[in-house]
Amino acid sequence: MDPARGRHTISSLSTIRSLQRGIAILQAVNHLNGTKPSEIAEETGIPRPSVYRLLETLAEMGLVTRDHFSNKWRPTLHVKSLSSGFRDEDWVCDIAVPHMIEMGRRVLWPLDLVTFRNHHMEVRESTHQLSPYSINHGMVGKKLPVLETSSGRVMLAFMPEDERRSLLTYLGEVTGVQEPFMMADGSLDMILKRVREMGVGFRMADFTPETGSISAPIWYEDRVFACVTLIWSTTSLKFPRAVELYRKDLLETAARISHDLVGNLSNGEIARLRAAV
């Protein structure tokens, strides 16, 4: 083997690993939004000296900045330049997000726009970055379980029976849990029954016990293809009070989004939405 070629291969592999590590660190800083290098190292599994070196590189690029008093690193506004060429479906940006921001300004708690994709729930857009009460940053793109989340439960509750049975069978095979499904919030059958009565999905004890959530369905024709979810801290607000305060507002927000979708979806968007359900 040509020694020069061997050195080039080793150099290329090192460059790829550095790039992978740099992206992982940037994702961790964005997700944790105010974190120390030791916490980044623990989150990513990258050695601390490498974390320090790559943070300095990202800082030189203007993507992260360090608070010299707390030694915590945060993403900068320049990070948004990474998404300038990305365009999600127009209905997310033009229809759903304005209604979410409007409600978020009233209630202050964060809201997520969630859709079903590849047998999990996925956060498509969020107001976490705008909420003074958010404890979870970097939620966009996050994949969530179906059975344990309020968005998954509202989708299941209003899904046609044959589709629901098929999906539950698949989830049982994937998780290894046999029906009847017993969740921390109770049996899944009782949960879905209550969701239909309330009109919103809910989560009290499952998934992330430090937060609770309710989720309202967004309809296109006769199908639920998205959900808008409100999240709160369980140390600040108990579930019955949260439902009393926000259930009606959340349902009205979802209804306005549903209304504005009519006649504003392209054929391609409709096909993708129906295929995702």
FIDOPA-264608 format. One line per 3 residues: number of its first residue (from 1); their letters; for each residue x, y, z of N, C-alpha, C. Coordinates in Angstrom, 1 decimal. Layout:
NUM	a	X/Y/Z/X/Y/Z/X/Y/Z; ...
//
This chain:
1	mdp	0.8/-1.2/0.0/0.0/0.0/0.0/0.9/1.2/0.0; 0.5/2.2/-0.8/1.2/3.5/-0.8/1.1/4.2/0.5; 2.3/4.5/1.2/2.3/5.1/2.5/1.5/6.4/2.5
4	arg	1.7/7.2/1.4/1.0/8.5/1.3/-0.5/8.3/1.3; -1.0/7.2/0.6/-2.4/6.9/0.5/-2.9/6.5/1.9; -2.1/5.7/2.6/-2.5/5.3/3.9/-2.6/6.4/4.9
7	rht	-1.7/7.4/4.8/-1.8/8.6/5.6/-3.1/9.4/5.3; -3.4/9.5/4.0/-4.6/10.2/3.6/-5.8/9.5/4.1; -5.9/8.2/4.1/-7.1/7.5/4.6/-7.2/7.7/6.1
10	iss	-6.1/7.6/6.9/-6.2/7.8/8.3/-6.7/9.3/8.6; -6.1/10.2/7.8/-6.5/11.6/8.0/-8.0/11.8/7.7; -8.5/11.2/6.7/-9.9/11.3/6.3/-10.8/10.7/7.4
13	lst	-10.4/9.6/8.0/-11.2/9.0/9.0/-11.2/9.9/10.3; -10.1/10.5/10.6/-10.0/11.4/11.7/-10.9/12.6/11.5; -10.9/13.1/10.3/-11.7/14.3/10.0/-13.2/13.9/10.1
16	irs	-13.6/12.8/9.6/-15.0/12.3/9.8/-15.4/12.2/11.2; -14.5/11.6/12.0/-14.8/11.4/13.5/-14.9/12.8/14.1; -14.1/13.7/13.8/-14.1/15.1/14.4/-15.4/15.7/14.0
19	lqr	-15.9/15.6/12.8/-17.1/16.2/12.3/-18.3/15.6/13.1; -18.3/14.3/13.2/-19.4/13.6/13.9/-19.4/14.1/15.4; -18.2/14.2/16.0/-18.2/14.7/17.4/-18.7/16.1/17.5
22	gia	-18.2/16.9/16.5/-18.6/18.3/16.6/-20.1/18.5/16.5; -20.8/17.7/15.6/-22.2/17.8/15.4/-22.9/17.3/16.7; -22.4/16.2/17.3/-23.0/15.7/18.5/-22.9/16.7/19.7
25	ilq	-21.8/17.4/19.7/-21.6/18.4/20.8/-22.6/19.6/20.5; -22.7/20.0/19.3/-23.6/21.1/19.0/-25.1/20.7/19.3; -25.4/19.5/19.0/-26.8/19.0/19.3/-27.0/19.0/20.9
28	avn	-26.0/18.6/21.6/-26.1/18.6/23.1/-26.2/20.0/23.6; -25.4/20.9/23.1/-25.5/22.3/23.6/-26.9/22.9/23.3; -27.4/22.6/22.1/-28.7/23.0/21.7/-29.8/22.4/22.6
31	hln	-29.7/21.1/22.9/-30.7/20.4/23.7/-30.7/20.8/25.1; -29.5/21.0/25.7/-29.4/21.3/27.1/-29.5/22.8/27.4; -29.1/23.6/26.4/-29.2/25.1/26.5/-28.7/25.7/27.8
34	gtk	-27.4/25.6/27.9/-26.8/26.1/29.1/-26.2/25.0/29.9; -25.0/24.5/29.5/-24.4/23.3/30.0/-22.9/23.4/30.1; -22.3/22.7/31.0/-20.9/22.7/31.2/-20.2/21.6/30.4
37	pse	-19.0/21.7/30.0/-18.3/20.7/29.3/-18.4/19.3/29.9; -18.3/19.2/31.2/-18.4/17.9/31.9/-19.8/17.3/31.6; -20.8/18.1/31.5/-22.2/17.6/31.3/-22.3/17.1/29.8
40	iae	-21.6/17.9/28.9/-21.6/17.5/27.5/-20.9/16.2/27.3; -19.8/16.0/28.0/-19.0/14.8/27.9/-19.9/13.6/28.3; -20.6/13.8/29.4/-21.5/12.7/29.9/-22.6/12.4/29.0
43	etg	-23.2/13.5/28.4/-24.3/13.3/27.5/-23.9/12.6/26.2; -22.7/12.9/25.7/-22.3/12.5/24.4/-21.3/11.3/24.4; -20.7/11.1/25.5/-19.7/10.0/25.6/-18.3/10.4/25.0
46	ipr	-18.2/11.7/24.7/-16.9/12.2/24.1/-16.0/12.6/25.2; -14.7/12.3/25.1/-13.8/12.6/26.2/-13.8/14.2/26.4; -13.6/14.5/27.7/-13.7/16.0/28.0/-12.7/16.8/27.3
49	psv	-11.4/16.4/27.1/-10.5/17.3/26.4/-10.9/17.5/24.9; -11.5/16.5/24.3/-12.1/16.7/23.0/-13.3/17.6/23.0; -14.1/17.6/24.0/-15.2/18.5/24.1/-14.8/19.9/24.2
52	yrl	-13.7/20.2/25.1/-13.2/21.5/25.2/-12.7/22.0/23.8; -11.9/21.2/23.1/-11.3/21.6/21.9/-12.4/21.9/20.8; -13.4/21.0/20.7/-14.5/21.2/19.7/-15.4/22.4/20.1
55	let	-15.6/22.6/21.4/-16.4/23.8/21.8/-15.7/25.1/21.3; -14.4/25.1/21.5/-13.6/26.3/21.0/-13.7/26.5/19.5; -13.7/25.4/18.8/-13.9/25.5/17.3/-15.3/26.0/17.0
58	lae	-16.3/25.4/17.6/-17.7/25.9/17.4/-17.8/27.4/17.7; -17.1/27.8/18.8/-17.2/29.2/19.2/-16.6/30.1/18.1; -15.4/29.6/17.6/-14.8/30.4/16.5/-15.7/30.6/15.3
61	mgl	-16.6/29.6/15.1/-17.5/29.6/14.0/-18.8/30.4/14.3; -18.9/30.9/15.5/-20.0/31.7/15.9/-21.2/30.9/16.3; -21.1/29.6/16.5/-22.3/28.7/16.7/-22.6/28.5/18.2
64	vtr	-21.6/28.7/19.0/-21.8/28.6/20.5/-21.1/29.7/21.2; -21.5/29.9/22.4/-20.8/31.0/23.2/-20.7/30.5/24.7; -19.7/31.0/25.4/-19.5/30.6/26.8/-19.8/31.7/27.7
67	dhf	-20.6/31.5/28.8/-20.8/32.4/29.9/-19.6/32.3/30.8; -18.8/33.3/30.8/-17.5/33.3/31.6/-17.8/33.3/33.1; -19.0/33.6/33.6/-19.2/33.5/35.0/-19.7/32.1/35.4
70	snk	-20.5/31.5/34.6/-21.0/30.1/35.0/-20.2/29.0/34.3; -19.4/29.4/33.3/-18.7/28.4/32.5/-19.7/27.5/31.7; -20.9/28.0/31.4/-21.9/27.2/30.7/-21.9/27.7/29.2
73	wrp	-22.1/26.7/28.3/-22.1/27.0/26.9/-23.5/27.0/26.4; -23.8/27.9/25.5/-25.2/28.0/24.9/-25.0/28.2/23.4; -26.1/27.8/22.6/-26.1/28.1/21.2/-26.3/29.6/20.9
76	tlh	-25.8/30.1/19.8/-26.0/31.4/19.4/-27.1/31.5/18.4; -27.5/32.7/18.1/-28.5/32.9/17.0/-28.0/32.4/15.7; -26.7/32.4/15.5/-26.1/32.0/14.2/-26.4/30.5/13.9
79	vks	-26.8/29.7/14.9/-27.2/28.3/14.7/-28.4/28.3/13.7; -29.2/29.3/13.8/-30.4/29.3/12.9/-30.0/29.3/11.4; -28.8/29.7/11.1/-28.3/29.7/9.7/-28.2/28.3/9.2
82	lss	-28.1/27.3/10.0/-28.0/25.9/9.6/-29.3/25.4/9.0; -30.4/26.1/9.4/-31.7/25.6/8.9/-32.3/26.5/7.8; -31.5/27.5/7.4/-32.0/28.4/6.4/-32.4/27.8/5.1
85	gfr	-31.8/26.7/4.7/-32.2/26.0/3.5/-33.2/24.9/3.7; -33.6/24.7/4.9/-34.6/23.6/5.2/-36.0/24.2/5.1; -36.9/23.5/4.5/-38.3/23.9/4.4/-39.2/22.8/4.7
88	ded	-39.9/22.9/5.8/-40.9/21.8/6.1/-42.1/22.1/5.3; -43.1/21.2/5.4/-44.3/21.4/4.7/-44.9/22.8/5.1; -45.4/23.5/4.1/-45.9/24.9/4.3/-46.9/25.0/5.4
91	wvc	-47.8/23.9/5.6/-48.8/24.0/6.6/-48.2/24.1/8.0; -47.1/23.6/8.3/-46.4/23.7/9.6/-46.1/25.1/9.8; -45.3/25.8/8.9/-44.8/27.1/9.1/-45.9/28.2/9.0
94	dia	-46.8/28.0/8.0/-47.7/29.1/7.6/-49.0/29.0/8.4; -49.4/27.8/8.8/-50.7/27.6/9.4/-50.6/27.3/10.9; -49.9/26.2/11.2/-49.9/25.7/12.6/-49.1/26.6/13.5
97	vph	-47.9/27.0/13.1/-47.0/27.8/14.0/-47.6/29.1/14.5; -48.3/29.9/13.7/-48.8/31.2/14.2/-49.9/31.0/15.2; -50.7/29.9/15.1/-51.7/29.7/16.1/-51.0/29.2/17.4
100	mie	-50.0/28.4/17.3/-49.3/27.9/18.5/-48.6/29.1/19.2; -48.0/30.0/18.5/-47.4/31.2/19.1/-48.4/32.0/19.8; -49.6/32.2/19.2/-50.6/33.0/19.7/-51.1/32.4/21.1
103	mgr	-51.3/31.1/21.1/-51.7/30.5/22.4/-50.6/30.5/23.4; -49.4/30.3/22.9/-48.2/30.3/23.8/-48.0/31.6/24.6; -48.4/32.7/23.9/-48.3/34.0/24.5/-49.3/34.2/25.6
106	rvl	-50.5/33.5/25.5/-51.5/33.5/26.5/-51.2/32.7/27.7; -50.7/31.5/27.5/-50.6/30.5/28.6/-49.2/30.4/29.1; -48.2/30.8/28.3/-46.8/30.9/28.7/-46.1/29.5/28.7
109	wpl	-46.9/28.4/29.0/-46.3/27.1/28.9/-46.0/26.7/27.4; -45.0/25.9/27.2/-44.6/25.5/25.8/-45.6/24.6/25.1; -45.7/24.7/23.8/-46.5/23.9/22.9/-45.7/23.1/21.9
112	dlv	-46.0/21.9/21.6/-45.4/21.1/20.5/-46.4/20.8/19.5; -45.9/20.8/18.2/-46.7/20.2/17.1/-46.2/18.8/16.8; -47.0/17.8/16.9/-46.5/16.4/16.9/-47.3/15.7/15.8
115	tfr	-46.6/14.9/15.0/-47.2/14.0/14.0/-46.7/12.6/14.2; -47.5/11.7/13.6/-47.2/10.2/13.7/-46.3/9.9/12.5; -45.2/9.3/12.7/-44.3/9.0/11.6/-43.4/7.7/11.9
118	nhh	-43.5/6.7/11.1/-42.7/5.5/11.2/-42.9/4.9/12.6; -44.1/4.8/13.0/-44.5/4.1/14.2/-44.0/4.8/15.5; -43.8/6.1/15.5/-43.5/6.8/16.7/-44.1/8.3/16.4
121	mev	-44.2/9.0/17.5/-44.6/10.4/17.4/-43.3/11.3/17.2; -43.4/12.3/16.4/-42.3/13.1/16.2/-42.7/14.6/16.3; -41.8/15.3/17.1/-42.1/16.8/17.3/-41.6/17.5/16.0
124	res	-42.6/18.2/15.4/-42.3/18.9/14.1/-42.0/20.3/14.3; -42.6/20.9/15.3/-42.3/22.3/15.6/-42.6/22.5/17.1; -42.1/23.6/17.7/-42.3/23.8/19.1/-42.1/25.3/19.5
127	thq	-42.7/25.6/20.6/-42.6/27.0/21.1/-41.7/27.0/22.4; -41.0/25.9/22.6/-40.1/25.8/23.8/-39.2/27.0/23.9; -38.6/27.4/22.8/-37.6/28.4/22.8/-38.3/29.8/23.1
130	lsp	-39.6/29.9/23.0/-40.3/31.2/23.4/-40.9/31.2/24.7; -41.0/30.0/25.4/-41.7/29.9/26.7/-40.7/30.2/27.8; -41.1/31.0/28.8/-40.3/31.3/29.9/-40.3/30.1/30.9
133	ysi	-41.2/29.2/30.7/-41.4/28.0/31.6/-40.8/26.7/31.1; -40.2/26.8/29.9/-39.8/25.5/29.3/-38.6/25.0/30.0; -38.6/23.6/30.2/-37.4/23.0/30.8/-36.8/22.0/29.8
136	nhg	-37.4/21.9/28.6/-36.8/21.0/27.5/-36.6/21.8/26.3; -35.3/22.0/25.9/-35.0/22.7/24.7/-34.6/21.7/23.6; -34.5/22.2/22.4/-34.1/21.3/21.3/-35.1/20.2/21.1
139	mvg	-36.4/20.4/21.2/-37.4/19.4/21.0/-37.7/19.0/19.6; -37.5/20.0/18.7/-37.9/19.7/17.3/-37.1/18.5/16.7; -37.8/17.6/16.1/-37.1/16.4/15.6/-37.1/15.3/16.6
142	kkl	-37.4/15.5/17.8/-37.4/14.5/18.8/-38.5/13.4/18.6; -38.1/12.2/18.7/-39.0/11.0/18.5/-39.5/10.6/19.9; -40.9/10.4/20.0/-41.5/10.1/21.2/-42.3/8.8/21.1
145	pvl	-42.4/8.0/22.2/-43.2/6.8/22.1/-44.7/7.1/21.9; -45.4/6.2/21.4/-46.8/6.3/21.1/-47.7/6.1/22.4; -47.4/5.0/23.0/-48.3/4.6/24.1/-48.2/5.5/25.4
148	ets	-47.0/6.1/25.6/-46.8/6.8/26.8/-47.0/8.3/26.7; -47.4/8.8/25.5/-47.5/10.3/25.3/-48.9/10.7/25.1; -49.2/11.9/25.4/-50.6/12.4/25.2/-50.9/12.5/23.7
151	sgr	-49.9/12.8/22.9/-50.2/12.9/21.4/-50.4/11.6/20.9; -49.7/10.5/21.3/-49.9/9.2/20.8/-51.3/8.7/21.2; -51.7/9.0/22.4/-53.0/8.5/23.0/-54.1/9.2/22.3
154	vml	-54.0/10.5/21.9/-55.2/11.1/21.2/-55.3/10.6/19.8; -54.1/10.3/19.2/-54.2/9.7/17.9/-54.8/8.3/17.9; -54.4/7.5/18.9/-55.0/6.1/19.0/-56.5/6.2/19.3
157	afm	-56.9/7.1/20.2/-58.3/7.2/20.6/-59.2/7.5/19.4; -58.8/8.3/18.5/-59.7/8.7/17.4/-59.3/8.1/16.0; -58.4/7.1/16.1/-58.0/6.3/14.9/-59.1/5.3/14.6
160	ped	-59.4/5.0/13.3/-60.3/3.9/13.0/-59.9/2.6/13.7; -60.9/1.8/14.1/-60.6/0.7/14.9/-59.6/-0.3/14.3; -59.8/-0.6/13.0/-58.9/-1.5/12.3/-57.4/-1.0/12.3
163	err	-57.2/0.2/12.1/-55.9/0.8/12.1/-55.3/0.8/13.5; -56.1/1.1/14.5/-55.7/1.1/15.9/-55.2/-0.3/16.3; -56.0/-1.4/16.0/-55.7/-2.7/16.3/-54.4/-3.1/15.6
166	sll	-54.2/-2.8/14.4/-53.0/-3.1/13.7/-51.8/-2.4/14.3; -51.9/-1.2/14.6/-50.8/-0.4/15.2/-50.4/-1.0/16.6; -51.4/-1.3/17.4/-51.2/-1.9/18.8/-50.5/-3.2/18.7
169	tyl	-50.9/-4.0/17.7/-50.3/-5.3/17.5/-48.8/-5.1/17.2; -48.5/-4.2/16.3/-47.1/-3.9/15.9/-46.3/-3.4/17.1; -46.9/-2.5/17.9/-46.2/-1.9/19.0/-45.9/-3.0/20.1
172	gev	-46.9/-3.9/20.2/-46.7/-5.0/21.2/-45.5/-5.9/20.7; -45.4/-6.2/19.5/-44.3/-7.0/18.9/-42.9/-6.2/19.1; -42.9/-4.9/18.9/-41.7/-4.1/19.0/-41.3/-4.0/20.5
175	tgv	-42.2/-3.8/21.4/-41.9/-3.6/22.8/-41.8/-4.9/23.6; -42.3/-5.9/23.1/-42.4/-7.2/23.8/-43.4/-7.2/24.9; -44.2/-6.2/25.0/-45.3/-6.1/26.0/-46.6/-6.7/25.4
178	qep	-47.2/-7.6/26.1/-48.4/-8.2/25.6/-49.7/-7.4/26.1; -50.7/-7.4/25.3/-51.9/-6.8/25.7/-52.6/-7.6/26.8; -53.4/-7.0/27.7/-53.7/-5.6/27.7/-52.6/-4.7/28.2
181	fmm	-52.4/-3.5/27.5/-51.3/-2.7/27.9/-51.6/-2.0/29.2; -50.7/-2.1/30.2/-50.9/-1.4/31.5/-49.8/-0.3/31.5; -50.3/1.0/31.6/-49.4/2.1/31.7/-49.4/2.6/33.1
184	adg	-48.4/3.5/33.4/-48.4/4.2/34.7/-49.6/5.0/35.0; -50.3/5.5/34.0/-51.5/6.2/34.1/-52.8/5.3/34.2; -52.6/4.0/34.1/-53.7/3.1/34.1/-53.7/2.2/32.9
187	sld	-54.7/1.4/32.7/-54.8/0.5/31.5/-55.0/1.4/30.3; -54.4/1.0/29.2/-54.6/1.8/27.9/-56.0/1.9/27.5; -56.8/0.8/27.7/-58.2/0.9/27.3/-58.9/2.0/28.0
190	mil	-58.7/2.1/29.3/-59.4/3.1/30.2/-58.8/4.5/29.8; -57.5/4.6/29.5/-57.0/5.9/29.1/-57.6/6.4/27.8; -57.8/5.5/26.8/-58.3/5.9/25.6/-59.8/6.3/25.7
193	krv	-60.5/5.5/26.6/-61.9/5.9/26.9/-62.0/7.3/27.4; -61.1/7.6/28.4/-61.2/8.9/29.0/-60.8/10.0/28.0; -59.8/9.7/27.1/-59.4/10.6/26.1/-60.6/11.0/25.2
196	rem	-61.4/10.0/24.8/-62.6/10.3/24.0/-63.6/11.2/24.7; -63.7/10.9/26.0/-64.6/11.7/26.8/-64.1/13.2/27.0; -62.8/13.4/27.2/-62.3/14.7/27.4/-62.0/15.4/26.1
199	gvg	-61.8/14.7/25.0/-61.5/15.3/23.7/-60.0/15.6/23.5; -59.2/15.3/24.5/-57.7/15.5/24.5/-57.0/14.3/25.0; -55.8/14.0/24.5/-55.0/13.0/25.1/-54.3/13.6/26.3
202	frm	-53.9/12.8/27.2/-53.3/13.2/28.4/-52.1/12.3/28.9; -51.2/12.9/29.7/-50.1/12.1/30.3/-49.9/12.7/31.7; -50.0/11.9/32.7/-49.8/12.3/34.0/-48.5/11.7/34.6
205	adf	-48.4/10.4/34.7/-47.2/9.7/35.3/-46.3/9.1/34.3; -46.7/8.9/33.1/-45.8/8.2/32.1/-44.8/9.1/31.5; -43.7/8.4/31.0/-42.7/9.0/30.1/-41.8/10.0/30.9
208	tpe	-42.2/11.2/31.1/-41.4/12.1/31.9/-42.2/12.7/33.0; -42.1/12.1/34.2/-42.9/12.4/35.3/-42.8/13.9/35.8; -41.7/14.5/35.5/-41.5/15.9/35.9/-42.4/16.9/35.1
211	tgs	-43.0/16.4/34.0/-43.9/17.2/33.3/-45.2/16.5/33.0; -46.3/17.2/32.8/-47.6/16.6/32.4/-47.9/17.3/31.1; -48.9/16.7/30.4/-49.3/17.2/29.1/-50.7/16.8/28.7
214	isa	-51.3/17.7/27.9/-52.5/17.3/27.2/-52.3/17.6/25.7; -53.0/16.9/24.9/-52.8/17.0/23.4/-54.2/17.0/22.7; -54.4/18.0/21.8/-55.6/18.1/21.1/-55.4/17.7/19.6
217	piw	-56.3/17.0/19.0/-56.2/16.5/17.7/-56.4/17.6/16.6; -55.5/17.6/15.6/-55.7/18.5/14.4/-56.2/17.6/13.3; -57.4/17.9/12.8/-58.0/17.1/11.8/-57.8/17.6/10.4
220	yed	-57.8/16.6/9.5/-57.9/16.9/8.0/-58.9/16.0/7.5; -60.1/16.5/7.1/-61.2/15.7/6.7/-61.6/14.9/7.9; -61.6/13.6/7.9/-62.1/12.8/9.0/-60.9/12.0/9.7
223	rvf	-59.7/12.6/9.5/-58.5/11.9/10.1/-57.7/12.8/11.0; -57.2/12.3/12.1/-56.2/13.0/12.9/-54.9/12.8/12.3; -54.2/13.8/11.8/-52.9/13.6/11.3/-51.8/14.4/12.0
226	acv	-52.3/15.2/13.0/-51.3/15.9/13.8/-52.0/16.3/15.2; -51.1/16.7/16.1/-51.6/17.0/17.4/-50.9/18.3/17.9; -51.5/19.1/18.7/-50.9/20.2/19.4/-50.9/19.9/20.9
229	tli	-49.7/19.9/21.5/-49.6/19.4/22.8/-49.1/20.6/23.7; -49.7/20.7/24.9/-49.3/21.7/25.9/-48.6/20.9/27.0; -47.4/21.4/27.4/-46.6/20.8/28.5/-46.4/21.7/29.6
232	wst	-46.5/21.2/30.9/-46.3/22.0/32.1/-45.5/21.2/33.1; -45.0/21.9/34.1/-44.2/21.3/35.1/-45.2/20.8/36.2; -45.0/19.6/36.6/-45.9/19.0/37.6/-45.6/19.5/39.0
235	tsl	-44.5/20.1/39.2/-44.3/20.8/40.5/-45.0/22.1/40.6; -45.3/22.7/39.5/-46.0/24.0/39.5/-47.5/23.9/39.3; -48.0/22.8/38.7/-49.4/22.7/38.3/-49.8/21.2/38.4
238	kfp	-50.9/21.0/39.1/-51.5/19.7/39.1/-52.4/19.4/37.9; -52.5/18.1/37.6/-53.2/17.7/36.4/-54.7/18.3/36.3; -55.5/18.1/37.3/-56.9/18.6/37.2/-56.9/20.1/36.9
241	rav	-56.0/20.9/37.6/-56.1/22.3/37.4/-55.6/22.7/36.0; -54.6/21.9/35.5/-54.1/22.2/34.1/-55.2/21.9/33.1; -56.0/20.8/33.3/-57.1/20.5/32.3/-58.1/21.6/32.4
244	ely	-58.4/22.0/33.6/-59.4/23.1/33.8/-59.0/24.4/33.2; -57.7/24.7/33.3/-57.3/26.0/32.7/-57.1/26.0/31.2; -56.6/24.9/30.6/-56.1/24.9/29.3/-56.8/24.0/28.3
247	rkd	-57.6/23.1/28.7/-58.2/22.1/27.8/-59.0/22.8/26.7; -59.9/23.7/27.1/-60.8/24.4/26.1/-59.9/25.2/25.1; -59.0/26.0/25.6/-58.1/26.8/24.8/-57.3/26.0/23.8
250	lle	-56.8/24.8/24.3/-56.0/23.9/23.4/-56.9/23.4/22.3; -58.1/22.9/22.6/-59.1/22.4/21.6/-59.4/23.5/20.6; -59.6/24.7/21.1/-60.0/25.8/20.1/-58.8/26.1/19.2
253	taa	-57.6/26.0/19.7/-56.4/26.3/18.9/-56.3/25.2/17.8; -56.4/23.9/18.2/-56.4/22.8/17.3/-57.5/23.0/16.2; -58.7/23.4/16.7/-59.8/23.6/15.7/-59.5/24.7/14.7
256	ris	-58.8/25.7/15.1/-58.5/26.8/14.2/-57.5/26.4/13.2; -56.5/25.6/13.6/-55.5/25.0/12.7/-56.2/24.1/11.7; -57.1/23.3/12.2/-57.8/22.4/11.3/-58.6/23.1/10.3
259	hdl	-59.3/24.2/10.7/-60.1/25.0/9.8/-59.3/25.7/8.8; -58.1/26.2/9.1/-57.2/26.9/8.2/-56.5/26.0/7.2; -56.5/24.7/7.5/-55.9/23.7/6.6/-56.8/23.5/5.3
262	vgn	-58.1/23.7/5.5/-59.0/23.4/4.4/-58.7/24.3/3.2; -58.4/23.6/2.1/-58.1/24.3/0.8/-56.7/24.9/0.8; -55.8/24.6/1.8/-54.5/25.2/1.8/-53.4/24.1/1.8
265	lsn	-53.8/22.9/1.5/-52.8/21.8/1.4/-52.6/21.4/0.0; -51.3/21.2/-0.5/-51.1/20.7/-1.8/-51.4/19.3/-1.9; -51.6/18.8/-3.1/-51.9/17.3/-3.2/-50.7/16.5/-2.7
268	gei	-49.5/16.9/-2.8/-48.4/16.2/-2.3/-48.4/16.2/-0.8; -48.8/17.3/-0.1/-48.8/17.3/1.3/-50.0/16.4/1.8; -51.1/16.4/1.1/-52.2/15.6/1.5/-51.8/14.1/1.4
271	arl	-51.1/13.8/0.4/-50.7/12.4/0.2/-49.7/12.0/1.3; -48.8/12.8/1.6/-47.8/12.5/2.7/-48.5/12.4/4.0; -49.4/13.3/4.3/-50.1/13.2/5.6/-50.9/12.0/5.7
274	raa	-51.6/11.6/4.7/-52.4/10.4/4.7/-51.5/9.1/4.8; -50.4/9.2/4.2/-49.5/8.0/4.2/-48.9/7.9/5.6; -48.7/9.0/6.3/-48.1/8.9/7.6/-49.0/8.4/8.7
277	v	-50.3/8.5/8.5/-51.2/8.1/9.6/-51.3/6.6/9.6
//
